[in-house]
Amino acid sequence: MSLPRISVSQSPESKFQEFLRSRPKSQRYTDQQREMVRFIFERHNHFDAEQLIDDMKRAKCSISRATVYRTLKKLVEAGLLRELNVGPRTFYEHDYGYPQHEHLYCQQCQKMIEFQADEINKVIEQVCLEHNFQTQGHTFIIRGLCSDCNRARVNKRRLDLI
């Protein structure tokens, strides 16, 4: 399922610039950061820092590993990206410009499947209301095996029985 983009008032680039200027010690928006933000928001996928570095190098982008890690942290703080912690890996995805959604994570092939479920949001709203809790977002990840990996596992079992 592909998630629909949500109409937003600012581009990710201008929102990030605004975030950097609003910091207690105003920070400048570097050419490397600009290239990275454009690269990330030209596509919608889940990625980790090392994948991003490799993809940017393949695309002939010049960016240091340290800049990638520092900028990812700032993009999360700015509300542009969301961190998804799955075991030892941290994935990132667009948070700005996309609706609230949940994830199915295949522990074998590491595929991340997005889905939306109004029922989950209603339960979260009710629980927060009962506890007078002000939510600032959530991450819901169901771990297991995707249909492809599950099918491969069943086929392997059948072959083992022969």
Sequence and secondary structure as in RCSB ss.txt:
>XXXX:A:sequence
MSLPRISVSQSPESKFQEFLRSRPKSQRYTDQQREMVRFIFERHNHFDAEQLIDDMKRAKCSISRATVYRTLKKL
VEAGLLRELNVGPRTFYEHDYGYPQHEHLYCQQCQKMIEFQADEINKVIEQVCLEHNFQTQGHTFIIRGLCSDCN
RARVNKRRLDLI
>XXXX:A:secstr
        SS HHHHHHHHHHHSSS     HHHHHHHHHHHTS   B HHHHHHHHHHTT    HHHHHHHHHHH
HHTTSEEEEEETTEEEEEE TTS   EEEEETTT  EEEE  HHHHHHHHHHHHHTT        EEEE  HHHH
HHHHHHHHHHH 
